[in-house]
Amino acid sequence: MLRNYEKFMTTSPTTRVERLRNAYLENFKHSQPSYTIYADRAIARVMKETEGEPMVLRRAKAFAAVVAEMPINIYPDELFVGWIAGTPESTAACPEQRGAKFELQLEYIEKIDEEDRRVLKEEIIPYWKGDGGWRKNWGTRAYQMMPPETRYILYGDADPDGEKAWMVSLSDPHGSPYIKLKKKHETLGRGLIDELMRNQHVGHCSFGYEKVLEKGFLGIKQDAENRLARLDMRNPEDLRKLPFIKAVIIAMEAAAGVGKRFADKAWEMARMEPDSVGKAVFQKIAEICDWVPAHPARTFHEALQSVWFTQIMNFWETPLVLAVSPGRADQYLYPYYSNDLKAGKITKEEAQELIDCWMMRFSQDATPYHSHSGAGYHLDVGGLNADGSDATNELSFMFLEGMMHTRLVEPNIGILVHSKTPDDLLIKACQLCSLGTGHPTFLNNDVFVENFLSRGNLGGPTVPLGLARTSGAIGCNENHVANYDSEYTLGAAIPLPAVLEMALWNGWSPMHNKQMTIKTGDPREFKRFEDLQEAFVKQLEYLAWHCAIIIDCFELAMAEMYPTVYQSALIEDCIEKGVPRESGGARYNFGPCIATSGAVDVGNSLAAIKKLVFDEKKIDMDQLLSALKNNFEGYENLRTQLLHAPKFGNDDDSVDSLVAWVTEVFCKETVKHKNTRGGHLMPYQNPLAAYFSHGKMIGALPSGRKAWEPLSDGISPTLGSDINGPTAVLKSVAKIDNPSVFFGETLNMRLNSEVFSDQEGISRLVSFIRTFIDLKIHHIQFNLVSSATLKAAQERPEDYQDLMVRVAGYVAYFVKLVKPLQDSIIARTEHGH
């Protein structure tokens, strides 16, 4: 797969980069991370000590304690310092956010210090557990707020306050060690909605990097002190802002001090290091950390280290968080690189080594999925300037080169492409793509601009054109107004085939075997196809309404119990407004989302019903429902007719128009609902691996899909149904109003590695991306790994430890995925034979 590796690289990775990459891969060979409690212990202790104080002050003091107590580990060869959970392979235990299930899971965790296990059992967990339940956990608080009918839709007949409510119901597609719990504890049958927020801040944001580079944390602290001085203590509204402003000052003071802790350690190690080369590295680290992140960065190396400090302290405030993304790093880092290069302070080769080492920091083992996949640390290159001109610079190429050198799951590198993107950048991106690592993902900047501008129609402050052009993606591929937008793209998810099931069964759930939603009529009595569409819309309205309630309850509970201070201070307007982002402090408050999976399955199913039941009358509705109820057993001929009905992804208007209709009604229904921060909920068609797990909740469908099989992946065609080539797929997706899917959508595609890996194939792929741009599709990403290689990896996983694939909006190590998910990736159509 990597036969073109050296041919496509501009430079070779240094020996240091190779050593570090091998060290990271060695860590990833282990299925389980090492759990630490540095942050957990400090947070729990401070929260105990500060009972009765305003919550924002308590959280700021807890953050300051974590910064002061996180261990200072510096390792040989590393040019950057700081670890998310203390060491390269560790993750925070985080019982506060993981909830009651963590208490059950703790006995199955192998890699944890036994004294830490004791402290968790005897001190930390009892504090968060409270009086016989997780009363201090905002997840429990949210469930307590929900009306009974919403709990019913979310959990069936389970009691959200009971133990069952905290158990995972569906097998973790990444192969979590907690699946062992299923052997001992009864698990919960989920309802019709998948609640995504659970008990954690979900991140999905990008903010503060430029601010820290330009001002340093002491400069941001000064901003807060200036705001404090302007408060009118006789004004009740200003008095309500006082705790947050004081909390920001505490948090910024703490954040400014992190560099000094590492500098002191580096000076100490330099004194003890006998080797002159190693001594120089430690001295350099010490000099950099003596200055940043407290003060504005002056050099390229300082800027990279300052950004990394800014990144990891997100996790020190909220230890269990995903997709905190460094954003358009080639843009905000370029002035530091350019200035150093002109001044002769650095060579391009030295800068490339810094980039390589810095990028590998994002692959450390500190996510809920650990070594199996990335955490969505999205890094964009390319894109537009505020004036609409192309923004490509030398760093754009060097970051792509860095991914060629490092070839790890993170960062989740994307390229913002548009009508003016130069060919040489597209060629470089397609060369990286041909290596088969799953990188990069392609994002249509022209669609992004239209998306951001159209959000102004929802009310609230509009996004100016210049800001729309210079904003990019976060997490998997979600649109985000960098530095101005709040977090939480993830809220709740409706598997759209479940909505169709409710319409077909008059609100009766085949999975739960009981009435779950409203009655919209017996489809056997429908005279027109439009009657079924109307029933679908009514069911969707009902479920979206409950989604909005679930999201509101979680947002209110989070604002009450876990306001973020450090992170809010980095978002524009929070300091000026005097409130954290959870209470509407950000300028833009788009989201959370209502996510979905299976829109294509619904469109395919509707197309089959329209053709065979209503238009041609070859099947009657009673026959169809009987076949679905029996999972097509005894109805093989009927299923064959359904499978031969039109399928999305083949440029067939009869089905493409229905997928577009399903997407349209989903988007319109979602944006009707406001959030608690003053914005609107956003539609989202990136199911991550939920296309696999949601499939286990859905019975047989009129598309011919059998019960419990995977659903369509984002807006990708159903597995194996796209038979007219890759351009036909693009034409089908282009019929959707893609900019109206405000948080984006995922289009996964497999390409034949033999066809697209030589120079001619690269040129073909560049042309294909140009077509993607012209057709105004939001996103596309590729796997260029042959089925033969994937099947060989299943048989001999020890020989394919670093084989990576695109699962959804993220890259994962193939051999770490459970076999059914591996099989679903192999089943995707491999275009280009």
Order of alpha helices (4+ residues) and beta strands (2+ residues): alpha-alpha-beta-alpha-alpha-beta-alpha-alpha-alpha-alpha-alpha-alpha-beta-alpha-alpha-alpha-alpha-alpha-alpha-alpha-alpha-beta-alpha-beta-alpha-beta-alpha-alpha-beta-beta-beta-alpha-beta-beta-alpha-alpha-alpha-beta-alpha-alpha-alpha-alpha-beta-alpha-alpha-beta-alpha-alpha-beta-alpha-beta-beta-alpha-beta
